[in-house]
């Protein structure tokens, strides 16, 4: 096979970028001794933090999906005043520094705020608690769900929804039997993205809740207190767990062949 | 009875400018017009997908103009069919029944019956993406009919089918109508209107130009547009039969024409363009196989010449030039011969 110069040029540059992503990760895996990884994986603090990170991010994703998916549908189907502004607002968490996002969320849920007071009435604490972590995670990750689900709904022909209405289905029914199933791939991929982005969040979470410690915070703490060689095994374990999760979720969400 | 009164609407480049018509129970009502006339918009307004700016839709005297889409008794088969791609054929047809919380056994039974009627039982387990255009058409039709809509609305149902499938679906639609189903059918093809309609409304640029029983509209077009658009002035119900390798069409009055066609034997219509009819003063030997003696009963100007109505036991319209009119000195009351080739006669099977 002969390559044109331009193709070679593309392959060379693409390879460099891929190498840049893979290199540091592989390097980290290689330079971490299996014994250290094994040792860290038995550390209850590490285990607890990974469990906490996973379930809080999962919970944040599912709770916010209840509003995020309808919002995505609304944005895909309706035109309204200031829609572009709303679309901009949804992307806002992606562009602002995450430490700033953390500060904003903290102000929103602190014990002096309305939400904080409301929460403490029913015994729900946000600051330094899983609920606060979930909010911080959701704040920075919800755009991924909304945007992906919106793309999915946009790809569903309005005709099919009209046909369902004409066949006697209520708009609720149409949403659950036509729109949502047809947009399902994008919705699930949005959920996975949101979950992934949430569990890898550090900046916003560390401001709202240093404790209980999610794994990104734990990695940072070990690095600060004990140095690189103590932080590395935890990072390796967390990356491995994340990878297993994503591969599993991707496989589960793969469409059936006949669909 | 459906009464549409003075509908106005401008939408996506189309405009309806005071549309009114009435559909009686059991009608096969065809809205005939060129593309861009606003025909689809009329159906979408009837179905409630689009609300009119002005005007009313009355169903047995009740105003349903602003009713919700899902509560109207209108079954619309879209031109692009909109069969749900993520459901099997069976689930597509069952969809409107499941919504009404019909009992499972009844759903199964009615789906089977409907599929049987439309000859798609063998497709029930299939997925839409594996079906042909004609099969999808029948699935969409079955899905709409299964909920017994008071009005079946069809948007260009034959447009995307090839000729052999057209004939099958045409007779199916006719059969459905004859079983009592009221149909409102939109098309740009006058042959469809001719063969299927009991009533025709000719539409142009958002207005209805002429409306009435099909034969009246076709035989007596009220405007130049209608005359040109409805195309063929000579059309007659007829029965096609073969005899010694030859094909004949027997008209209702017993007269027989030689025709050449690929259509199967049976009931249908013969169509003959006025331009294809020759007029002569004597029975001249020509290559044409159809010769009839008759009397001119009317001579009227036509944009590119004259239309001569000749009574030969039925009325045939011939279109000729001014020169021919003068050289043969044709006028009402004159005895003439008309002739046309068997190949000029089109037969459309119902």
Interface residues (C-beta under 8 A of the other chain):
Chain A: X157 X159 X160 X162 X163 X164 X165 X166 X167 X168 X169 X170 X173 X177 X178 X181 X182 X258 X259
Chain B: X47 X49 X69 X70 X71 X74 X75 X76 X78 X80 X82 X84 X85 X86 X95 X96 X99 X100 X127 X143 X144 X147
